[in-house]
Amino acid sequence: MTVVVPVRAALGFALTAFTVSALASSLSIEARAEDASPWQRGTHSAVRLIAGSRSGSVLLGGIAIQLDPGWKTYWRTSGDSGVPPRFDFSKSDNVEAVTVLWPAPMKFDDGAGGTSLGYHHQVVLPLRIVPKNTDRPVMLRADISYAACEKLCIPVEASTELSFASVASTEDNVLFAALDTVPKPASVGDPNPLTIRNVKRDGKSTVLVDVLSPDARTVNLFVEGPTPDWALPVPKLLEHSPPGVKRFAFELDGVPPGTNPEGAALKMTLVAATAPTNSISIWSDPKGHSGTRVFAWASDVQLHIGESRDSGLVLRTPRNDGTELATQPNLNE
């Protein structure tokens, strides 16, 4: 099954302010049976599918996860420890593609001296669903694997299904709120309140990222490799940054054995840790291709880390439709 990252605007939603309390209160409302699957409950967590109103050729859904107080689950990249969630939609009927959209994560101590990335309390992961035939019913079936963690992690496996049939869903507000926590497209140097101004190499293995922030609020930067087997470290904020910027640094460690990082696409996500939540992500590879996204102040940037003559990063303009394909770029271009 093809997985694609959608254009935010294609779904036709306006950006609105979001707070965790608003999402929590929305989740507490009992949904109509046809708008949500039953909760699949584990020892310290529960998961279900939710459906948005059906209109147009692309459907909006979501995976809702609830966690007991003090428990957490992980983002698409878990940080120094943890297990990212995994989803299999291949048993669905009349589904061509499913995109999982990831709200900006929180950073927390993993209890072993490292940093993990993920969610407390509850999270809704929006889904963009493309039917094979828009005139036929859609049945989404999901095999879901995730970890619920406190001091120890408990693996959770769940299987659930949901028909997408409602013309007006009771879950729309929950899904719209979740969408507003997902990083959206932008570019390096965009005039956003929170933005990545510059990315460059410092020597052979160090990457420096300069961030502009409107005030002294806490800002975190996360970085991902082109495939899940990359385990890059969480970037650290340097104590002595250049005037007017917050400078982060990370090493090109955690590269899969036998892999040459030159030409590999990296994705960085920048998150301001105070409400309203803000974040930005950036792709980078040793050859220099780029793109981005923004969430209220949250955005993803894509580029390729490449050695240029001045050992900096060469950036290319993102695709003007804002999409990312699930297939990895040709690193030999």
C-alpha angles and dihedrals in degrees: 000000000000117000118200134178109236132222108257091218092052089070089056099230124145119224111254135176114271135197129185090234091058091053091047093053091047092052091052092064111097109243126219111265093247092053099055138025119236115277113265100215127206130179096281105005146038134207136192143161122249129196130214126212112295112239133134128002098302122064126210120216139149148211110230119200123187122194133195116250110284094020127109143185131205142263123234085278112038099201122224093347141006138068122273117226118262128205134194118194096167094113092061123118121236094358120136100176140359124198120197111210117203124216115223108278133230124236120232140166111267093211093245100077095275138097127252129194125216148078140308128205099000143340137189116212107202118225127208108205124194114196121216089223119020091202094060130073118267122222113187114202119185133189103200127196122182142141126246108202140187113146088330129029123241116201113228126201121187137168121199141156138203135186116226105220111121117116088196114025126199088217098064095099092051092050094046090051091050091049090056090061093055117098112252133207121288137136137243108279096016113157093250121137087247116034145150104245100183143357123197144158122253106197122322103315110016122094120197121202121192115205130193114211126179095229144355096289119134114271126191129195125204128188133200134189126231093263133032093252091070112096106189117177123255105263116248127224108240115234093222108045126170115270114285098011141080108229121206126190134194137169125236089245126137093048112154113262112273093016121128106215091206106107096013118132116239126192122208125193121198118200130186105214100216130074127302086051113234131188144159133192133203136197119213137171137172090260097051116247119152150184138153152200139204136210113198076300094349121107145160123219124193125204141139123245106234135165108245124183090274093043089250131124122276111215128204125200116262120246108279093231090061095233133136122203119224091231114090119248120260101263092196095063 
